[in-house]
Amino acid sequence: MPKINFEGQHSRFGKLVSEGFQWLLNISLLAAGLILSYALFSEAYSLVDLLLHHSEKFQVVEKIVIFFLYFEFLALIVQYFKYNYHFPLRYFLYIGITAMVRLIIVDHSNAMHTLLFALAILVMVIALYFVHSDRLRKS
């Protein structure tokens, strides 16, 4: 009785499934990019509106930080496609640092929480240093 080799079929099936999911991920990220672009321009419009109406400085700073969050998420999506479908870790750290700064600006009523948020920023900055170090880049 001849021996049947299923290994080639499993390999092709796995490749087909992974390519299908890659396309789904790419299309989803493109849709998210379009939504983030709309949100970015909407935030820019509201920021200009706040500046023209001489609003409180606190509101302007909060809007600027939110604007940068949208901007960083868009940059993350761009880098994903630029680096052959790979999310660079440093962009997640940039987004985390910006989000924590926004949190400190918005909610600074509790000193202990503010200190913990600042420590979280410090941890992410240290992680960013290690990500940019030569030893980690070589591996």
C-alpha positions in Angstrom: 0.0 0.0 0.0 1.5 3.4 -1.0 2.3 5.8 1.7 0.4 9.1 1.5 2.2 12.3 2.4 -0.1 14.9 4.0 2.7 17.1 5.1 2.6 19.3 2.0 -1.1 19.8 2.3 -0.8 20.9 6.0 1.9 23.3 5.0 -0.2 24.8 2.2 -3.3 25.0 4.4 -1.3 26.8 7.2 0.1 29.2 4.7 -3.3 29.9 3.3 -4.8 30.5 6.7 -2.0 32.8 7.8 -2.2 34.8 4.6 -5.9 35.1 5.0 -5.6 36.4 8.6 -2.8 38.8 7.5 -5.1 40.3 4.9 -7.9 40.6 7.5 -5.4 42.3 9.9 -4.2 44.7 7.2 -7.7 45.7 6.1 -8.7 46.2 9.8 -5.7 48.4 10.4 -6.4 50.4 7.3 -10.0 51.0 8.6 -8.6 51.9 12.0 -6.2 54.3 10.3 -9.0 56.0 8.5 -11.1 56.3 11.7 -8.0 57.7 13.6 -7.4 60.2 10.8 -10.9 61.5 11.1 -10.5 61.7 14.9 -7.2 63.5 14.5 -8.6 66.1 12.2 -11.7 66.5 14.4 -9.4 67.0 17.4 -7.3 69.5 15.5 -10.5 71.4 14.6 -11.7 71.4 18.2 -8.2 72.6 19.3 -8.3 75.5 16.9 -11.8 76.3 18.2 -10.6 76.3 21.8 -7.7 78.6 20.9 -9.9 81.1 19.1 -12.3 81.3 21.9 -9.6 81.8 24.5 -10.5 78.8 26.6 -8.8 77.6 29.7 -5.2 76.6 29.3 -5.9 73.3 31.0 -8.4 72.4 28.2 -6.0 73.4 25.5 -3.2 71.3 27.0 -5.5 68.3 27.3 -6.6 68.6 23.7 -3.0 68.8 22.5 -2.1 65.6 24.4 -5.1 63.8 23.0 -4.1 65.0 19.5 -0.6 63.5 20.0 -2.2 60.2 21.1 -4.1 60.0 17.8 -1.0 61.0 16.0 1.1 58.3 17.6 -1.5 55.6 16.9 -1.5 56.6 13.3 2.4 56.5 13.3 2.2 53.0 14.8 0.0 51.9 11.9 2.3 53.5 9.4 5.3 51.7 11.0 3.5 48.4 10.9 3.3 48.6 7.1 6.7 50.1 6.7 8.5 47.4 8.8 6.9 44.4 6.9 3.9 43.8 9.2 5.7 44.3 12.5 4.8 46.6 15.4 8.0 48.2 16.7 7.9 48.1 20.5 9.2 51.6 21.0 6.0 53.0 19.5 3.9 51.3 22.1 6.2 52.8 24.7 5.7 56.3 23.2 2.0 55.8 23.3 2.1 54.6 26.9 4.2 57.6 28.0 1.9 60.0 26.3 -1.2 58.4 27.7 0.3 58.5 31.2 1.2 62.2 30.8 -2.4 62.9 29.7 -3.6 61.0 32.8 -1.5 63.2 35.0 -2.8 66.3 33.4 -6.4 65.3 33.6 -6.4 63.6 37.1 -3.9 65.1 39.4 -6.1 65.4 42.5 -4.5 62.4 44.4 -0.8 62.8 45.1 -0.2 59.1 45.4 -1.8 58.4 42.1 0.2 61.1 40.4 3.4 59.6 41.9 2.5 56.1 40.7 1.7 57.5 37.2 5.1 59.3 37.2 6.8 56.0 38.2 5.0 54.2 35.4 6.4 56.9 33.0 9.9 56.3 34.5 9.6 52.5 33.9 8.6 53.1 30.3 11.4 55.5 29.7 13.9 53.0 31.1 12.3 50.3 28.9 12.7 52.7 25.9 16.4 53.1 26.8 16.8 49.3 26.7 14.9 49.1 23.4 17.3 51.6 21.9 20.4 50.1 23.4 22.9 48.4 21.0 22.9 45.1 22.8 19.2 44.6 22.4 19.3 45.7 18.7 21.9 43.1 17.9 19.8 40.2 19.2 
